Amino acid sequence: MQKMRAVVVREAGGPEVLDVQRVRAIRRPGRGEIRVRVRAAGVNRADLLQRRGLYPPPPGWPAEIPGLEYAGEVEAVGEAVELWQAGDRVMGLVGGGGYAEYVVVQEREALAIPPLLSFEEAAAVPEVFITAHDALFTQIHLELGERLLIHAVGSGVGTAALQLAKAAGATVIGTSRSEWKLERATDFGLDVLINTSEHDFPEMVLQATSGEGVHAVLDLVGAPYLAGNLKCLSEKGRVIVVGLTAGRTAEIDLGALLRKRLRLIGTSLRFRPLEEKIEAVRAFERDVGSLLATGQVRPVIDRVFSFEGVVEAHRHMESNLSFGKIILRWNG
């Protein structure tokens, strides 16, 4: 049987352990499944952790092939598939294996690619936009007129969350350690810029809000920012932790949590049961599909690499010099 190409992690380690190889036979889709010919895939921080042996995929997904999202066209359909047919352009999330020529997914997990998006642009959508939408609107119920603080606003999830929050009528404060990333973020509506390499963010947030603080925080950094998050939240404020790039262990002032009646929430899409993932995908489609289709929100791409250039792509992400998404595409 024909084997597919995929990026394989030879052993835990740095970017140099990645290779494009011919791997397992192309699987036939089962009942309710579709097989997608992958044209492009997004690179995510989770892929770097998986490559280092620090973030294994959920059961049933390949540990040796990274990748959480894909964009391509339906190549084959299984029995009882009703939503798609061969040739349809789709994008979506996977628990792993997105760095391969083919993925097989449950048909309800896939999303139609809007006509105005290329495969590379579509590959920049699923992980960051569905994560951001689920965190902001399903988990912390961001509302019109609220103030939102986004840490690492120049990241993939950060730029997606910024656009979605502005579309919902929120005021957005963003942090980054790079001034140029903050300036770029103003193109997407960022209201207040805080360079955390030069300023204490809680103090700057309180100054920008006349001492009132923010109603919600989207934290893509982790442990070092927890105390500051609690300090700059208004009463009944919410923190949702999506990323742990700077650490996972922190002390918490439970007095502040109680006194201000705060809520601290953690979230992850990757390890949710299938039905919960489908719910998140369908909610995103309902609320954001038309915004993507009309260009009111748009994927932000930093650079596109070929899959053969995956080592350079991972090194680029590790350099922290990217703004928005890094994309891999198959040539031929």
VENQUI-V469175 format. One line per field, one symbol per residue. burial: 1 if it has 16 or more other C-alpha atoms within 10 Angstrom, else 0. A space follows every 10 residues. Layout:
BEGIN
burial = ???
END
This chain:
BEGIN
burial = 0000111110 0110100111 0000010011 0111111111 1111011111 1100011000 0111111111 1111111100 1001000011 1111111111 1111111111 1111001011 1111111111 1111111011 0110001111 1111111111 1111110001 1111111110 1100100111 0111110000 1101110100 0011111111 1111110011 1111101111 1110000000 0000001001 0110000011 0000001101 1111100110 0100001111 1101101101 1011001000 0111111111 00
END
